[in-house]
């Protein structure tokens, strides 16, 4: 009972607005097949919901736990999963660095939801599972659908599969932990009133390689500008010709 939780990159990420306290986006998410965590259910008697392998994160703050609560709140027969987790623990083998713009926590949460849905025969369809996951985190719907590449819009809940070639994705993650909330807060303060929706019109129709061949890292990702302000040390480690994923701190390039 285990499943891989893949990392992602954003080949582009543009902020389209701000509503009800959250930013709206249009972005291209690409699965990184060479980098993944592993989420497993291991038989063990447990007095409470148990997660191992996630470091010092408190259970209540873990995306997997929040995903568990979201599913539990949705289903009618809660005893079905309550009894399961009295006899199983969740074990995560972590390979995706945190605070790196690779979606590790969200991928773990989504993979947990998909695995639980299958193992416990909850029979929740993918759109519904995605909707449940969106209440936990904005990136979770992409990982629920598990596409290789997709255009992601709205608050992260709009997922449209995008067909493009498989890329060799090189990653470079400096030893800088970027806090997503701080990066978005910085963007709102410094750049929200400067959004030009026409400047990235039809980007969602281009392949990632077509698009990136004509723009630089600053133009490709609105959060890169904000991250450079929140974490000026990024300027010292940035590499020419590399692009920035999500709120960082990972740089990537495609070939």
C-alpha positions in Angstrom: 0.0 0.0 0.0 2.2 2.8 -1.3 2.3 5.4 -4.0 4.8 7.9 -5.4 4.2 11.6 -4.7 5.9 13.4 -7.6 7.3 16.9 -7.5 6.3 19.6 -9.9 7.7 22.7 -11.5 5.9 25.7 -12.9 7.2 26.5 -16.3 5.3 29.8 -16.0 3.3 31.3 -13.3 1.3 34.6 -13.6 -0.9 36.2 -11.0 -4.2 37.3 -12.5 -5.8 39.0 -9.5 -6.8 38.8 -5.8 -10.1 37.8 -4.4 -11.4 36.8 -0.9 -8.0 37.0 0.5 -6.3 34.7 -2.0 -4.4 35.3 -5.3 -5.7 33.9 -8.6 -3.3 32.5 -11.1 -2.6 31.0 -14.5 0.3 28.6 -14.6 1.7 25.5 -16.3 2.5 22.7 -13.9 4.7 19.9 -15.0 5.3 16.6 -13.1 8.9 15.9 -12.3 9.1 12.1 -12.7 12.6 11.7 -11.4 11.9 13.3 -8.0 9.2 11.9 -5.6 8.3 11.1 -2.1 6.8 7.8 -1.2 3.6 7.6 0.9 2.8 4.2 2.4 0.2 2.7 4.8 2.0 0.3 7.1 0.2 -2.2 9.4 0.5 -1.1 13.1 -1.8 -0.7 16.0 -2.2 3.1 16.6 -4.1 4.9 19.3 -4.4 8.0 17.1 -3.7 9.0 13.5 0.0 8.5 13.1 2.5 9.9 10.5 6.2 9.1 10.3 8.9 10.5 8.1 7.9 14.2 8.0 10.5 15.5 10.5 9.4 17.9 13.2 6.1 18.9 11.7 3.3 18.5 14.1 0.7 16.0 13.0 -2.1 18.6 13.1 -0.1 20.9 10.8 0.8 18.2 8.3 -0.9 18.4 4.9 -1.5 14.6 5.0 -3.4 15.0 8.3 -5.4 17.9 6.9 -6.2 15.8 3.9 -7.3 13.0 6.1 -9.7 15.4 8.0 -11.1 16.8 4.8 -12.0 13.3 3.5 -13.3 12.2 6.9 -15.6 15.3 6.9 -16.9 14.4 3.4 -17.8 10.7 3.8 -20.8 9.5 5.7 -19.3 6.3 7.2 -16.4 7.7 9.1 -15.8 4.4 10.9 -14.5 3.0 7.6 -11.3 5.1 7.7 -11.2 5.5 11.5 -10.8 1.7 11.9 -8.3 1.6 9.1 -6.0 4.1 10.8 -6.3 2.3 14.1 -4.5 -0.5 12.4 -2.2 1.4 10.0 0.2 4.3 10.2 1.2 6.6 7.4 4.9 6.5 6.5 6.5 9.1 4.2 9.9 8.7 2.6 10.9 12.3 1.9 13.0 13.3 -1.1 11.4 16.5 -2.2 12.9 19.5 -0.3 10.5 21.8 1.5 10.2 25.5 0.8 11.6 24.8 -2.7 8.6 25.5 -5.0 8.3 21.8 -5.9 5.0 21.1 -4.2 6.2 18.4 -1.9 3.7 18.8 0.9 0.8 19.2 -1.5 1.9 16.2 -3.5 2.1 14.1 -0.3 -1.4 15.3 0.7 -2.9 14.5 -2.7 -1.2 11.2 -3.0 -2.5 10.2 0.5 -6.0 11.1 -0.7 -5.7 9.0 -3.8 -4.2 6.1 -2.0 -6.8 6.2 0.8 -9.6 6.5 -1.8 -8.4 3.3 -3.5 -7.4 1.2 -0.4 -10.6 1.9 1.5 -12.8 1.7 -1.6 -14.3 5.2 -0.9 -15.3 5.5 -4.6 -14.9 9.3 -4.6 -14.5 10.4 -8.3 -11.5 12.5 -9.3 -13.3 15.9 -9.7 -14.9 15.5 -6.2 -11.6 14.4 -4.7 -10.0 17.4 -6.3 -12.6 19.7 -4.8 -12.1 18.2 -1.3 -8.3 18.7 -1.8 -8.7 22.3 -2.8 -9.9 23.1 0.7 -6.6 21.9 2.0 -4.1 23.5 -0.4 -4.1 25.3 -3.7 -1.7 22.9 -5.4 -3.4 19.7 -4.4 -5.9 19.5 -7.3 -3.1 19.3 -9.8 -1.6 16.3 -7.9 -5.0 14.7 -7.5 -5.4 14.6 -11.3 -1.8 13.4 -11.6 -1.4 14.7 -15.1 2.1 15.0 -16.6 1.4 18.6 -17.6 -1.6 20.9 -17.0 -2.7 24.5 -17.2 -3.8 25.5 -13.7 -6.1 28.5 -13.1 -8.3 30.2 -10.6 -7.2 29.6 -7.0 -5.6 26.3 -8.2 -8.8 24.4 -8.6 -9.1 24.7 -12.4 -7.1 21.9 -14.0 -6.8 21.4 -17.8 -4.6 18.7 -19.1 -2.0 20.0 -21.5 -0.3 17.7 -24.0 3.4 18.5 -24.6 6.6 16.6 -25.1 8.3 15.0 -22.1 11.3 17.1 -21.0 14.5 16.4 -19.3 14.1 18.6 -16.2 17.3 19.7 -14.4 16.8 21.1 -10.9 19.0 23.3 -8.8 17.8 24.0 -5.2 20.0 26.3 -3.1 20.0 26.1 0.6 17.3 28.7 1.0 13.8 27.9 2.4 11.2 30.2 0.8 8.0 30.7 2.7 5.1 30.7 0.3 2.9 33.0 2.4 5.6 35.6 2.7 6.3 35.5 -1.1 2.7 36.0 -2.0 2.4 38.8 0.7 5.4 40.5 -0.9 3.9 40.2 -4.4 0.6 41.7 -3.2 2.4 44.7 -1.6 4.9 45.4 -4.4 3.3 44.2 -7.7 -0.5 43.4 -7.5 -1.5 46.8 -8.8 0.9 46.5 -11.7 -0.7 43.3 -13.3 -1.2 43.5 -17.1 -3.4 40.6 -18.2 -2.6 41.2 -21.8 1.2 40.7 -21.2 0.7 36.9 -20.9 -2.4 36.4 -23.1 -2.5 32.9 -24.8 0.6 31.6 -22.9 -1.5 28.6 -21.9 -1.6 27.5 -25.6 2.2 27.4 -26.1 4.4 24.5 -25.1 6.7 25.2 -22.2 9.7 25.1 -24.4 8.2 27.4 -27.0 7.3 29.9 -24.3 10.6 29.8 -22.3 12.7 30.2 -25.4 11.3 33.8 -25.7 11.2 35.0 -22.1 13.5 35.3 -19.1 13.0 34.0 -15.6 11.6 37.3 -14.3 9.0 37.4 -17.0 8.1 33.7 -16.7 7.2 33.7 -13.0 5.6 36.7 -11.1 6.6 35.1 -7.8 10.3 35.3 -8.7 10.3 39.1 -8.5 8.6 38.9 -5.1 11.0 36.1 -3.9 14.0 38.3 -4.8 12.7 41.0 -2.5 11.7 38.6 0.3 15.0 36.6 -0.1 17.6 38.9 -1.7 20.2 36.1 -1.2 18.6 34.4 -4.2 20.4 36.9 -6.4 23.7 35.4 -5.4 22.8 31.9 -6.3 20.7 32.5 -9.5 22.1 30.9 -12.7 22.0 32.4 -16.1 19.4 30.6 -18.4 17.6 28.9 -15.5 14.0 29.5 -14.5 12.3 29.7 -11.1 9.6 27.3 -9.9 6.6 28.5 -7.9 7.5 30.6 -4.9 11.0 29.0 -4.9 13.7 28.4 -4.2 14.3 25.8 -6.9 15.7 26.8 -10.3 15.2 24.6 -13.3 15.8 24.3 -17.0 14.3 22.1 -19.7 16.0 20.2 -22.5 
